[in-house]
Amino acid sequence: MSIVDAKISELKTKCLNIFVNVGLNIEDAHIIADNLLDAEMRGVPSHGLMRLKHYVQRIEKGLINLNPNVKVIKRNWCTIIN
């Protein structure tokens, strides 16, 4: 495994560009990029940038719904409502 020295802001910009280019809206692209980079910075690469290619492939194959209709159907201690 090699070590790469990169600025987080540059990595986020690249992630955003990739996600937007495959059809994500910018808000969702920010959420996903932030989570991937957060996992990477916490030392959990299995949930970090290595997932980017996998997500893009699944989006391109139509396996990820880019416009889900998400609804909270039950509120409990683990449900966050804005």
mmCIF file of the N, C-alpha and C atoms, coordinates in Angstrom:
data_MODEL
# 
_entry.id   MODEL 
# 
loop_
_atom_site.group_PDB 
_atom_site.id 
_atom_site.type_symbol 
_atom_site.label_atom_id 
_atom_site.label_alt_id 
_atom_site.label_comp_id 
_atom_site.label_asym_id 
_atom_site.label_entity_id 
_atom_site.label_seq_id 
_atom_site.pdbx_PDB_ins_code 
_atom_site.Cartn_x 
_atom_site.Cartn_y 
_atom_site.Cartn_z 
_atom_site.occupancy 
_atom_site.B_iso_or_equiv 
_atom_site.pdbx_formal_charge 
_atom_site.auth_seq_id 
_atom_site.auth_comp_id 
_atom_site.auth_asym_id 
_atom_site.auth_atom_id 
_atom_site.pdbx_PDB_model_num 
ATOM 1   N N  . MET A 1 1  ? 0.846   -1.170 0.000   1.00 0.00 ? 1  MET A N  1 
ATOM 2   C CA . MET A 1 1  ? 0.000   0.000  0.000   1.00 0.00 ? 1  MET A CA 1 
ATOM 3   C C  . MET A 1 1  ? 0.890   1.231  0.000   1.00 0.00 ? 1  MET A C  1 
ATOM 4   N N  . SER A 1 2  ? 0.554   2.200  -0.821  1.00 0.00 ? 2  SER A N  1 
ATOM 5   C CA . SER A 1 2  ? 1.338   3.423  -0.875  1.00 0.00 ? 2  SER A CA 1 
ATOM 6   C C  . SER A 1 2  ? 0.617   4.543  -0.135  1.00 0.00 ? 2  SER A C  1 
ATOM 7   N N  . ILE A 1 3  ? 1.380   5.526  0.303   1.00 0.00 ? 3  ILE A N  1 
ATOM 8   C CA . ILE A 1 3  ? 0.831   6.674  1.003   1.00 0.00 ? 3  ILE A CA 1 
ATOM 9   C C  . ILE A 1 3  ? 0.748   7.837  0.026   1.00 0.00 ? 3  ILE A C  1 
ATOM 10  N N  . VAL A 1 4  ? -0.384  8.501  0.018   1.00 0.00 ? 4  VAL A N  1 
ATOM 11  C CA . VAL A 1 4  ? -0.604  9.640  -0.862  1.00 0.00 ? 4  VAL A CA 1 
ATOM 12  C C  . VAL A 1 4  ? -0.781  10.880 0.001   1.00 0.00 ? 4  VAL A C  1 
ATOM 13  N N  . ASP A 1 5  ? -0.071  11.939 -0.348  1.00 0.00 ? 5  ASP A N  1 
ATOM 14  C CA . ASP A 1 5  ? -0.205  13.203 0.370   1.00 0.00 ? 5  ASP A CA 1 
ATOM 15  C C  . ASP A 1 5  ? -1.103  14.113 -0.459  1.00 0.00 ? 5  ASP A C  1 
ATOM 16  N N  . ALA A 1 6  ? -2.277  14.434 0.080   1.00 0.00 ? 6  ALA A N  1 
ATOM 17  C CA . ALA A 1 6  ? -3.223  15.278 -0.648  1.00 0.00 ? 6  ALA A CA 1 
ATOM 18  C C  . ALA A 1 6  ? -3.987  16.147 0.336   1.00 0.00 ? 6  ALA A C  1 
ATOM 19  N N  . LYS A 1 7  ? -4.415  17.302 -0.123  1.00 0.00 ? 7  LYS A N  1 
ATOM 20  C CA . LYS A 1 7  ? -5.236  18.183 0.707   1.00 0.00 ? 7  LYS A CA 1 
ATOM 21  C C  . LYS A 1 7  ? -6.679  17.697 0.682   1.00 0.00 ? 7  LYS A C  1 
ATOM 22  N N  . ILE A 1 8  ? -7.317  17.739 1.844   1.00 0.00 ? 8  ILE A N  1 
ATOM 23  C CA . ILE A 1 8  ? -8.705  17.309 1.943   1.00 0.00 ? 8  ILE A CA 1 
ATOM 24  C C  . ILE A 1 8  ? -9.587  18.118 0.999   1.00 0.00 ? 8  ILE A C  1 
ATOM 25  N N  . SER A 1 9  ? -9.346  19.417 0.909   1.00 0.00 ? 9  SER A N  1 
ATOM 26  C CA . SER A 1 9  ? -10.168 20.262 0.037   1.00 0.00 ? 9  SER A CA 1 
ATOM 27  C C  . SER A 1 9  ? -10.051 19.839 -1.426  1.00 0.00 ? 9  SER A C  1 
ATOM 28  N N  . GLU A 1 10 ? -8.861  19.424 -1.841  1.00 0.00 ? 10 GLU A N  1 
ATOM 29  C CA . GLU A 1 10 ? -8.672  18.950 -3.225  1.00 0.00 ? 10 GLU A CA 1 
ATOM 30  C C  . GLU A 1 10 ? -9.382  17.628 -3.444  1.00 0.00 ? 10 GLU A C  1 
ATOM 31  N N  . LEU A 1 11 ? -9.283  16.743 -2.466  1.00 0.00 ? 11 LEU A N  1 
ATOM 32  C CA . LEU A 1 11 ? -9.964  15.453 -2.578  1.00 0.00 ? 11 LEU A CA 1 
ATOM 33  C C  . LEU A 1 11 ? -11.483 15.644 -2.624  1.00 0.00 ? 11 LEU A C  1 
ATOM 34  N N  . LYS A 1 12 ? -11.988 16.570 -1.803  1.00 0.00 ? 12 LYS A N  1 
ATOM 35  C CA . LYS A 1 12 ? -13.433 16.805 -1.803  1.00 0.00 ? 12 LYS A CA 1 
ATOM 36  C C  . LYS A 1 12 ? -13.882 17.346 -3.154  1.00 0.00 ? 12 LYS A C  1 
ATOM 37  N N  . THR A 1 13 ? -13.129 18.275 -3.713  1.00 0.00 ? 13 THR A N  1 
ATOM 38  C CA . THR A 1 13 ? -13.477 18.832 -5.022  1.00 0.00 ? 13 THR A CA 1 
ATOM 39  C C  . THR A 1 13 ? -13.512 17.743 -6.081  1.00 0.00 ? 13 THR A C  1 
ATOM 40  N N  . LYS A 1 14 ? -12.539 16.849 -6.057  1.00 0.00 ? 14 LYS A N  1 
ATOM 41  C CA . LYS A 1 14 ? -12.507 15.747 -7.030  1.00 0.00 ? 14 LYS A CA 1 
ATOM 42  C C  . LYS A 1 14 ? -13.699 14.821 -6.832  1.00 0.00 ? 14 LYS A C  1 
ATOM 43  N N  . CYS A 1 15 ? -14.004 14.489 -5.583  1.00 0.00 ? 15 CYS A N  1 
ATOM 44  C CA . CYS A 1 15 ? -15.166 13.635 -5.300  1.00 0.00 ? 15 CYS A CA 1 
ATOM 45  C C  . CYS A 1 15 ? -16.452 14.293 -5.786  1.00 0.00 ? 15 CYS A C  1 
ATOM 46  N N  . LEU A 1 16 ? -16.616 15.573 -5.485  1.00 0.00 ? 16 LEU A N  1 
ATOM 47  C CA . LEU A 1 16 ? -17.822 16.289 -5.915  1.00 0.00 ? 16 LEU A CA 1 
ATOM 48  C C  . LEU A 1 16 ? -17.964 16.259 -7.427  1.00 0.00 ? 16 LEU A C  1 
ATOM 49  N N  . ASN A 1 17 ? -16.874 16.535 -8.132  1.00 0.00 ? 17 ASN A N  1 
ATOM 50  C CA . ASN A 1 17 ? -16.916 16.522 -9.598  1.00 0.00 ? 17 ASN A CA 1 
ATOM 51  C C  . ASN A 1 17 ? -17.313 15.152 -10.130 1.00 0.00 ? 17 ASN A C  1 
ATOM 52  N N  . ILE A 1 18 ? -16.755 14.113 -9.557  1.00 0.00 ? 18 ILE A N  1 
ATOM 53  C CA . ILE A 1 18 ? -17.062 12.749 -9.994  1.00 0.00 ? 18 ILE A CA 1 
ATOM 54  C C  . ILE A 1 18 ? -18.538 12.445 -9.770  1.00 0.00 ? 18 ILE A C  1 
ATOM 55  N N  . PHE A 1 19 ? -19.033 12.727 -8.569  1.00 0.00 ? 19 PHE A N  1 
ATOM 56  C CA . PHE A 1 19 ? -20.428 12.414 -8.258  1.00 0.00 ? 19 PHE A CA 1 
ATOM 57  C C  . PHE A 1 19 ? -21.405 13.226 -9.097  1.00 0.00 ? 19 PHE A C  1 
ATOM 58  N N  . VAL A 1 20 ? -21.137 14.496 -9.276  1.00 0.00 ? 20 VAL A N  1 
ATOM 59  C CA . VAL A 1 20 ? -22.019 15.337 -10.087 1.00 0.00 ? 20 VAL A CA 1 
ATOM 60  C C  . VAL A 1 20 ? -22.006 14.862 -11.542 1.00 0.00 ? 20 VAL A C  1 
ATOM 61  N N  . ASN A 1 21 ? -20.840 14.445 -12.038 1.00 0.00 ? 21 ASN A N  1 
ATOM 62  C CA . ASN A 1 21 ? -20.731 13.974 -13.420 1.00 0.00 ? 21 ASN A CA 1 
ATOM 63  C C  . ASN A 1 21 ? -21.502 12.682 -13.676 1.00 0.00 ? 21 ASN A C  1 
ATOM 64  N N  . VAL A 1 22 ? -21.763 11.897 -12.628 1.00 0.00 ? 22 VAL A N  1 
ATOM 65  C CA . VAL A 1 22 ? -22.564 10.676 -12.825 1.00 0.00 ? 22 VAL A CA 1 
ATOM 66  C C  . VAL A 1 22 ? -24.030 10.885 -12.457 1.00 0.00 ? 22 VAL A C  1 
ATOM 67  N N  . GLY A 1 23 ? -24.409 12.139 -12.125 1.00 0.00 ? 23 GLY A N  1 
ATOM 68  C CA . GLY A 1 23 ? -25.822 12.433 -11.967 1.00 0.00 ? 23 GLY A CA 1 
ATOM 69  C C  . GLY A 1 23 ? -26.317 12.818 -10.591 1.00 0.00 ? 23 GLY A C  1 
ATOM 70  N N  . LEU A 1 24 ? -25.462 12.808 -9.568  1.00 0.00 ? 24 LEU A N  1 
ATOM 71  C CA . LEU A 1 24 ? -25.924 13.220 -8.245  1.00 0.00 ? 24 LEU A CA 1 
ATOM 72  C C  . LEU A 1 24 ? -26.136 14.719 -8.211  1.00 0.00 ? 24 LEU A C  1 
ATOM 73  N N  . ASN A 1 25 ? -27.116 15.158 -7.418  1.00 0.00 ? 25 ASN A N  1 
ATOM 74  C CA . ASN A 1 25 ? -27.256 16.599 -7.211  1.00 0.00 ? 25 ASN A CA 1 
ATOM 75  C C  . ASN A 1 25 ? -26.152 17.031 -6.253  1.00 0.00 ? 25 ASN A C  1 
ATOM 76  N N  . ILE A 1 26 ? -25.846 18.299 -6.242  1.00 0.00 ? 26 ILE A N  1 
ATOM 77  C CA . ILE A 1 26 ? -24.700 18.794 -5.493  1.00 0.00 ? 26 ILE A CA 1 
ATOM 78  C C  . ILE A 1 26 ? -24.838 18.579 -3.990  1.00 0.00 ? 26 ILE A C  1 
ATOM 79  N N  . GLU A 1 27 ? -26.063 18.680 -3.450  1.00 0.00 ? 27 GLU A N  1 
ATOM 80  C CA . GLU A 1 27 ? -26.252 18.472 -2.010  1.00 0.00 ? 27 GLU A CA 1 
ATOM 81  C C  . GLU A 1 27 ? -25.923 17.038 -1.609  1.00 0.00 ? 27 GLU A C  1 
ATOM 82  N N  . ASP A 1 28 ? -26.419 16.074 -2.376  1.00 0.00 ? 28 ASP A N  1 
ATOM 83  C CA . ASP A 1 28 ? -26.127 14.674 -2.081  1.00 0.00 ? 28 ASP A CA 1 
ATOM 84  C C  . ASP A 1 28 ? -24.649 14.369 -2.300  1.00 0.00 ? 28 ASP A C  1 
ATOM 85  N N  . ALA A 1 29 ? -24.062 14.973 -3.320  1.00 0.00 ? 29 ALA A N  1 
ATOM 86  C CA . ALA A 1 29 ? -22.633 14.775 -3.580  1.00 0.00 ? 29 ALA A CA 1 
ATOM 87  C C  . ALA A 1 29 ? -21.804 15.256 -2.391  1.00 0.00 ? 29 ALA A C  1 
ATOM 88  N N  . HIS A 1 30 ? -22.186 16.382 -1.799  1.00 0.00 ? 30 HIS A N  1 
ATOM 89  C CA . HIS A 1 30 ? -21.477 16.898 -0.614  1.00 0.00 ? 30 HIS A CA 1 
ATOM 90  C C  . HIS A 1 30 ? -21.596 15.925 0.557   1.00 0.00 ? 30 HIS A C  1 
ATOM 91  N N  . ILE A 1 31 ? -22.782 15.407 0.779   1.00 0.00 ? 31 ILE A N  1 
ATOM 92  C CA . ILE A 1 31 ? -22.998 14.481 1.898   1.00 0.00 ? 31 ILE A CA 1 
ATOM 93  C C  . ILE A 1 31 ? -22.124 13.240 1.740   1.00 0.00 ? 31 ILE A C  1 
ATOM 94  N N  . ILE A 1 32 ? -22.144 12.658 0.552   1.00 0.00 ? 32 ILE A N  1 
ATOM 95  C CA . ILE A 1 32 ? -21.377 11.434 0.330   1.00 0.00 ? 32 ILE A CA 1 
ATOM 96  C C  . ILE A 1 32 ? -19.882 11.709 0.400   1.00 0.00 ? 32 ILE A C  1 
ATOM 97  N N  . ALA A 1 33 ? -19.429 12.768 -0.250  1.00 0.00 ? 33 ALA A N  1 
ATOM 98  C CA . ALA A 1 33 ? -18.002 13.110 -0.225  1.00 0.00 ? 33 ALA A CA 1 
ATOM 99  C C  . ALA A 1 33 ? -17.534 13.361 1.206   1.00 0.00 ? 33 ALA A C  1 
ATOM 100 N N  . ASP A 1 34 ? -18.313 14.107 1.983   1.00 0.00 ? 34 ASP A N  1 
ATOM 101 C CA . ASP A 1 34 ? -17.946 14.378 3.375   1.00 0.00 ? 34 ASP A CA 1 
ATOM 102 C C  . ASP A 1 34 ? -17.829 13.095 4.183   1.00 0.00 ? 34 ASP A C  1 
ATOM 103 N N  . ASN A 1 35 ? -18.768 12.173 3.978   1.00 0.00 ? 35 ASN A N  1 
ATOM 104 C CA . ASN A 1 35 ? -18.726 10.911 4.722   1.00 0.00 ? 35 ASN A CA 1 
ATOM 105 C C  . ASN A 1 35 ? -17.555 10.035 4.317   1.00 0.00 ? 35 ASN A C  1 
ATOM 106 N N  . LEU A 1 36 ? -17.265 9.968  3.030   1.00 0.00 ? 36 LEU A N  1 
ATOM 107 C CA . LEU A 1 36 ? -16.111 9.183  2.576   1.00 0.00 ? 36 LEU A CA 1 
ATOM 108 C C  . LEU A 1 36 ? -14.817 9.754  3.135   1.00 0.00 ? 36 LEU A C  1 
ATOM 109 N N  . LEU A 1 37 ? -14.670 11.065 3.078   1.00 0.00 ? 37 LEU A N  1 
ATOM 110 C CA . LEU A 1 37 ? -13.451 11.701 3.578   1.00 0.00 ? 37 LEU A CA 1 
ATOM 111 C C  . LEU A 1 37 ? -13.349 11.611 5.094   1.00 0.00 ? 37 LEU A C  1 
ATOM 112 N N  . ASP A 1 38 ? -14.475 11.710 5.782   1.00 0.00 ? 38 ASP A N  1 
ATOM 113 C CA . ASP A 1 38 ? -14.471 11.570 7.237   1.00 0.00 ? 38 ASP A CA 1 
ATOM 114 C C  . ASP A 1 38 ? -13.994 10.174 7.640   1.00 0.00 ? 38 ASP A C  1 
ATOM 115 N N  . ALA A 1 39 ? -14.500 9.165  6.967   1.00 0.00 ? 39 ALA A N  1 
ATOM 116 C CA . ALA A 1 39 ? -14.067 7.792  7.259   1.00 0.00 ? 39 ALA A CA 1 
ATOM 117 C C  . ALA A 1 39 ? -12.573 7.637  6.997   1.00 0.00 ? 39 ALA A C  1 
ATOM 118 N N  . GLU A 1 40 ? -12.116 8.210  5.911   1.00 0.00 ? 40 GLU A N  1 
ATOM 119 C CA . GLU A 1 40 ? -10.695 8.132  5.565   1.00 0.00 ? 40 GLU A CA 1 
ATOM 120 C C  . GLU A 1 40 ? -9.840  8.794  6.650   1.00 0.00 ? 40 GLU A C  1 
ATOM 121 N N  . MET A 1 41 ? -10.261 9.965  7.105   1.00 0.00 ? 41 MET A N  1 
ATOM 122 C CA . MET A 1 41 ? -9.491  10.696 8.121   1.00 0.00 ? 41 MET A CA 1 
ATOM 123 C C  . MET A 1 41 ? -9.554  10.028 9.492   1.00 0.00 ? 41 MET A C  1 
ATOM 124 N N  . ARG A 1 42 ? -10.607 9.257  9.753   1.00 0.00 ? 42 ARG A N  1 
ATOM 125 C CA . ARG A 1 42 ? -10.712 8.527  11.014  1.00 0.00 ? 42 ARG A CA 1 
ATOM 126 C C  . ARG A 1 42 ? -9.936  7.219  10.980  1.00 0.00 ? 42 ARG A C  1 
ATOM 127 N N  . GLY A 1 43 ? -9.347  6.908  9.835   1.00 0.00 ? 43 GLY A N  1 
ATOM 128 C CA . GLY A 1 43 ? -8.568  5.680  9.723   1.00 0.00 ? 43 GLY A CA 1 
ATOM 129 C C  . GLY A 1 43 ? -9.408  4.459  9.414   1.00 0.00 ? 43 GLY A C  1 
ATOM 130 N N  . VAL A 1 44 ? -10.543 4.664  8.736   1.00 0.00 ? 44 VAL A N  1 
ATOM 131 C CA . VAL A 1 44 ? -11.417 3.554  8.361   1.00 0.00 ? 44 VAL A CA 1 
ATOM 132 C C  . VAL A 1 44 ? -11.523 3.544  6.829   1.00 0.00 ? 44 VAL A C  1 
ATOM 133 N N  . PRO A 1 45 ? -10.439 3.188  6.141   1.00 0.00 ? 45 PRO A N  1 
ATOM 134 C CA . PRO A 1 45 ? -10.450 3.252  4.679   1.00 0.00 ? 45 PRO A CA 1 
ATOM 135 C C  . PRO A 1 45 ? -11.459 2.329  4.017   1.00 0.00 ? 45 PRO A C  1 
ATOM 136 N N  . SER A 1 46 ? -11.897 1.287  4.708   1.00 0.00 ? 46 SER A N  1 
ATOM 137 C CA . SER A 1 46 ? -12.904 0.391  4.130   1.00 0.00 ? 46 SER A CA 1 
ATOM 138 C C  . SER A 1 46 ? -14.235 1.103  3.894   1.00 0.00 ? 46 SER A C  1 
ATOM 139 N N  . HIS A 1 47 ? -14.433 2.240  4.562   1.00 0.00 ? 47 HIS A N  1 
ATOM 140 C CA . HIS A 1 47 ? -15.645 3.035  4.382   1.00 0.00 ? 47 HIS A CA 1 
ATOM 141 C C  . HIS A 1 47 ? -15.301 4.419  3.839   1.00 0.00 ? 47 HIS A C  1 
ATOM 142 N N  . GLY A 1 48 ? -14.089 4.548  3.315   1.00 0.00 ? 48 GLY A N  1 
ATOM 143 C CA . GLY A 1 48 ? -13.609 5.827  2.815   1.00 0.00 ? 48 GLY A CA 1 
ATOM 144 C C  . GLY A 1 48 ? -13.553 5.879  1.301   1.00 0.00 ? 48 GLY A C  1 
ATOM 145 N N  . LEU A 1 49 ? -12.497 6.488  0.788   1.00 0.00 ? 49 LEU A N  1 
ATOM 146 C CA . LEU A 1 49 ? -12.380 6.748  -0.640  1.00 0.00 ? 49 LEU A CA 1 
ATOM 147 C C  . LEU A 1 49 ? -12.363 5.500  -1.510  1.00 0.00 ? 49 LEU A C  1 
ATOM 148 N N  . MET A 1 50 ? -12.002 4.371  -0.936  1.00 0.00 ? 50 MET A N  1 
ATOM 149 C CA . MET A 1 50 ? -12.012 3.144  -1.744  1.00 0.00 ? 50 MET A CA 1 
ATOM 150 C C  . MET A 1 50 ? -13.432 2.779  -2.204  1.00 0.00 ? 50 MET A C  1 
ATOM 151 N N  . ARG A 1 51 ? -14.453 3.336  -1.553  1.00 0.00 ? 51 ARG A N  1 
ATOM 152 C CA . ARG A 1 51 ? -15.847 3.081  -1.931  1.00 0.00 ? 51 ARG A CA 1 
ATOM 153 C C  . ARG A 1 51 ? -16.279 3.908  -3.140  1.00 0.00 ? 51 ARG A C  1 
ATOM 154 N N  . LEU A 1 52 ? -15.544 4.971  -3.464  1.00 0.00 ? 52 LEU A N  1 
ATOM 155 C CA . LEU A 1 52 ? -15.931 5.891  -4.529  1.00 0.00 ? 52 LEU A CA 1 
ATOM 156 C C  . LEU A 1 52 ? -16.165 5.169  -5.854  1.00 0.00 ? 52 LEU A C  1 
ATOM 157 N N  . LYS A 1 53 ? -15.214 4.366  -6.275  1.00 0.00 ? 53 LYS A N  1 
ATOM 158 C CA . LYS A 1 53 ? -15.351 3.647  -7.550  1.00 0.00 ? 53 LYS A CA 1 
ATOM 159 C C  . LYS A 1 53 ? -16.571 2.726  -7.523  1.00 0.00 ? 53 LYS A C  1 
ATOM 160 N N  . HIS A 1 54 ? -16.770 2.053  -6.421  1.00 0.00 ? 54 HIS A N  1 
ATOM 161 C CA . HIS A 1 54 ? -17.902 1.140  -6.270  1.00 0.00 ? 54 HIS A CA 1 
ATOM 162 C C  . HIS A 1 54 ? -19.227 1.904  -6.399  1.00 0.00 ? 54 HIS A C  1 
ATOM 163 N N  . TYR A 1 55 ? -19.332 3.043  -5.715  1.00 0.00 ? 55 TYR A N  1 
ATOM 164 C CA . TYR A 1 55 ? -20.554 3.844  -5.802  1.00 0.00 ? 55 TYR A CA 1 
ATOM 165 C C  . TYR A 1 55 ? -20.805 4.315  -7.230  1.00 0.00 ? 55 TYR A C  1 
ATOM 166 N N  . VAL A 1 56 ? -19.760 4.802  -7.896  1.00 0.00 ? 56 VAL A N  1 
ATOM 167 C CA . VAL A 1 56 ? -19.900 5.293  -9.271  1.00 0.00 ? 56 VAL A CA 1 
ATOM 168 C C  . VAL A 1 56 ? -20.366 4.157  -10.187 1.00 0.00 ? 56 VAL A C  1 
ATOM 169 N N  . GLN A 1 57 ? -19.779 2.986  -10.053 1.00 0.00 ? 57 GLN A N  1 
ATOM 170 C CA . GLN A 1 57 ? -20.169 1.843  -10.883 1.00 0.00 ? 57 GLN A CA 1 
ATOM 171 C C  . GLN A 1 57 ? -21.636 1.484  -10.653 1.00 0.00 ? 57 GLN A C  1 
ATOM 172 N N  . ARG A 1 58 ? -22.060 1.499  -9.403  1.00 0.00 ? 58 ARG A N  1 
ATOM 173 C CA . ARG A 1 58 ? -23.456 1.163  -9.089  1.00 0.00 ? 58 ARG A CA 1 
ATOM 174 C C  . ARG A 1 58 ? -24.413 2.223  -9.620  1.00 0.00 ? 58 ARG A C  1 
ATOM 175 N N  . ILE A 1 59 ? -24.017 3.488  -9.569  1.00 0.00 ? 59 ILE A N  1 
ATOM 176 C CA . ILE A 1 59 ? -24.842 4.561  -10.122 1.00 0.00 ? 59 ILE A CA 1 
ATOM 177 C C  . ILE A 1 59 ? -24.966 4.374  -11.632 1.00 0.00 ? 59 ILE A C  1 
ATOM 178 N N  . GLU A 1 60 ? -23.849 4.128  -12.294 1.00 0.00 ? 60 GLU A N  1 
ATOM 179 C CA . GLU A 1 60 ? -23.846 3.972  -13.752 1.00 0.00 ? 60 GLU A CA 1 
ATOM 180 C C  . GLU A 1 60 ? -24.674 2.768  -14.197 1.00 0.00 ? 60 GLU A C  1 
ATOM 181 N N  . LYS A 1 61 ? -24.746 1.732  -13.381 1.00 0.00 ? 61 LYS A N  1 
ATOM 182 C CA . LYS A 1 61 ? -25.542 0.546  -13.716 1.00 0.00 ? 61 LYS A CA 1 
ATOM 183 C C  . LYS A 1 61 ? -27.012 0.705  -13.324 1.00 0.00 ? 61 LYS A C  1 
ATOM 184 N N  . GLY A 1 62 ? -27.340 1.836  -12.712 1.00 0.00 ? 62 GLY A N  1 
ATOM 185 C CA . GLY A 1 62 ? -28.718 2.069  -12.293 1.00 0.00 ? 62 GLY A CA 1 
ATOM 186 C C  . GLY A 1 62 ? -29.104 1.339  -11.024 1.00 0.00 ? 62 GLY A C  1 
ATOM 187 N N  . LEU A 1 63 ? -28.122 0.902  -10.255 1.00 0.00 ? 63 LEU A N  1 
ATOM 188 C CA . LEU A 1 63 ? -28.390 0.147  -9.036  1.00 0.00 ? 63 LEU A CA 1 
ATOM 189 C C  . LEU A 1 63 ? -28.595 1.041  -7.814  1.00 0.00 ? 63 LEU A C  1 
ATOM 190 N N  . ILE A 1 64 ? -28.265 2.311  -7.945  1.00 0.00 ? 64 ILE A N  1 
ATOM 191 C CA . ILE A 1 64 ? -28.490 3.282  -6.875  1.00 0.00 ? 64 ILE A CA 1 
ATOM 192 C C  . ILE A 1 64 ? -29.504 4.300  -7.370  1.00 0.00 ? 64 ILE A C  1 
ATOM 193 N N  . ASN A 1 65 ? -30.565 4.458  -6.622  1.00 0.00 ? 65 ASN A N  1 
ATOM 194 C CA . ASN A 1 65 ? -31.613 5.412  -6.959  1.00 0.00 ? 65 ASN A CA 1 
ATOM 195 C C  . ASN A 1 65 ? -31.148 6.809  -6.556  1.00 0.00 ? 65 ASN A C  1 
ATOM 196 N N  . LEU A 1 66 ? -30.954 7.687  -7.520  1.00 0.00 ? 66 LEU A N  1 
ATOM 197 C CA . LEU A 1 66 ? -30.479 9.037  -7.245  1.00 0.00 ? 66 LEU A CA 1 
ATOM 198 C C  . LEU A 1 66 ? -31.590 9.971  -6.779  1.00 0.00 ? 66 LEU A C  1 
ATOM 199 N N  . ASN A 1 67 ? -32.828 9.528  -6.861  1.00 0.00 ? 67 ASN A N  1 
ATOM 200 C CA . ASN A 1 67 ? -33.970 10.350 -6.438  1.00 0.00 ? 67 ASN A CA 1 
ATOM 201 C C  . ASN A 1 67 ? -34.921 9.544  -5.566  1.00 0.00 ? 67 ASN A C  1 
ATOM 202 N N  . PRO A 1 68 ? -34.445 9.049  -4.431  1.00 0.00 ? 68 PRO A N  1 
ATOM 203 C CA . PRO A 1 68 ? -35.326 8.234  -3.590  1.00 0.00 ? 68 PRO A CA 1 
ATOM 204 C C  . PRO A 1 68 ? -36.398 9.080  -2.927  1.00 0.00 ? 68 PRO A C  1 
ATOM 205 N N  . ASN A 1 69 ? -37.504 8.448  -2.606  1.00 0.00 ? 69 ASN A N  1 
ATOM 206 C CA . ASN A 1 69 ? -38.593 9.100  -1.891  1.00 0.00 ? 69 ASN A CA 1 
ATOM 207 C C  . ASN A 1 69 ? -38.545 8.574  -0.456  1.00 0.00 ? 69 ASN A C  1 
ATOM 208 N N  . VAL A 1 70 ? -37.668 9.155  0.356   1.00 0.00 ? 70 VAL A N  1 
ATOM 209 C CA . VAL A 1 70 ? -37.435 8.680  1.717   1.00 0.00 ? 70 VAL A CA 1 
ATOM 210 C C  . VAL A 1 70 ? -38.438 9.325  2.663   1.00 0.00 ? 70 VAL A C  1 
ATOM 211 N N  . LYS A 1 71 ? -39.071 8.492  3.487   1.00 0.00 ? 71 LYS A N  1 
ATOM 212 C CA . LYS A 1 71 ? -40.037 8.975  4.471   1.00 0.00 ? 71 LYS A CA 1 
ATOM 213 C C  . LYS A 1 71 ? -39.740 8.327  5.814   1.00 0.00 ? 71 LYS A C  1 
ATOM 214 N N  . VAL A 1 72 ? -39.910 9.087  6.874   1.00 0.00 ? 72 VAL A N  1 
ATOM 215 C CA . VAL A 1 72 ? -39.820 8.528  8.223   1.00 0.00 ? 72 VAL A CA 1 
ATOM 216 C C  . VAL A 1 72 ? -41.197 7.980  8.546   1.00 0.00 ? 72 VAL A C  1 
ATOM 217 N N  . ILE A 1 73 ? -41.273 6.674  8.797   1.00 0.00 ? 73 ILE A N  1 
ATOM 218 C CA . ILE A 1 73 ? -42.574 6.075  9.097   1.00 0.00 ? 73 ILE A CA 1 
ATOM 219 C C  . ILE A 1 73 ? -42.736 5.756  10.581  1.00 0.00 ? 73 ILE A C  1 
ATOM 220 N N  . LYS A 1 74 ? -41.649 5.837  11.312  1.00 0.00 ? 74 LYS A N  1 
ATOM 221 C CA . LYS A 1 74 ? -41.716 5.608  12.751  1.00 0.00 ? 74 LYS A CA 1 
ATOM 222 C C  . LYS A 1 74 ? -40.603 6.403  13.413  1.00 0.00 ? 74 LYS A C  1 
ATOM 223 N N  . ARG A 1 75 ? -40.944 7.128  14.432  1.00 0.00 ? 75 ARG A N  1 
ATOM 224 C CA . ARG A 1 75 ? -39.938 7.906  15.167  1.00 0.00 ? 75 ARG A CA 1 
ATOM 225 C C  . ARG A 1 75 ? -39.566 7.137  16.436  1.00 0.00 ? 75 ARG A C  1 
ATOM 226 N N  . ASN A 1 76 ? -38.258 7.063  16.688  1.00 0.00 ? 76 ASN A N  1 
ATOM 227 C CA . ASN A 1 76 ? -37.801 6.490  17.944  1.00 0.00 ? 76 ASN A CA 1 
ATOM 228 C C  . ASN A 1 76 ? -36.468 7.141  18.302  1.00 0.00 ? 76 ASN A C  1 
ATOM 229 N N  . TRP A 1 77 ? -35.779 6.589  19.266  1.00 0.00 ? 77 TRP A N  1 
ATOM 230 C CA . TRP A 1 77 ? -34.566 7.217  19.803  1.00 0.00 ? 77 TRP A CA 1 
ATOM 231 C C  . TRP A 1 77 ? -33.449 7.366  18.766  1.00 0.00 ? 77 TRP A C  1 
ATOM 232 N N  . CYS A 1 78 ? -33.467 6.595  17.695  1.00 0.00 ? 78 CYS A N  1 
ATOM 233 C CA . CYS A 1 78 ? -32.384 6.680  16.716  1.00 0.00 ? 78 CYS A CA 1 
ATOM 234 C C  . CYS A 1 78 ? -32.792 7.433  15.448  1.00 0.00 ? 78 CYS A C  1 
ATOM 235 N N  . THR A 1 79 ? -33.984 7.988  15.399  1.00 0.00 ? 79 THR A N  1 
ATOM 236 C CA . THR A 1 79 ? -34.452 8.734  14.246  1.00 0.00 ? 79 THR A CA 1 
ATOM 237 C C  . THR A 1 79 ? -34.205 10.219 14.476  1.00 0.00 ? 79 THR A C  1 
ATOM 238 N N  . ILE A 1 80 ? -33.492 10.834 13.545  1.00 0.00 ? 80 ILE A N  1 
ATOM 239 C CA . ILE A 1 80 ? -33.232 12.266 13.639  1.00 0.00 ? 80 ILE A CA 1 
ATOM 240 C C  . ILE A 1 80 ? -34.173 12.978 12.681  1.00 0.00 ? 80 ILE A C  1 
ATOM 241 N N  . ILE A 1 81 ? -34.945 13.896 13.190  1.00 0.00 ? 81 ILE A N  1 
ATOM 242 C CA . ILE A 1 81 ? -35.893 14.655 12.386  1.00 0.00 ? 81 ILE A CA 1 
ATOM 243 C C  . ILE A 1 81 ? -35.424 16.109 12.375  1.00 0.00 ? 81 ILE A C  1 
ATOM 244 N N  . ASN A 1 82 ? -35.280 16.670 11.173  1.00 0.00 ? 82 ASN A N  1 
ATOM 245 C CA . ASN A 1 82 ? -34.905 18.085 11.075  1.00 0.00 ? 82 ASN A CA 1 
ATOM 246 C C  . ASN A 1 82 ? -36.138 18.943 11.005  1.00 0.00 ? 82 ASN A C  1 
# 
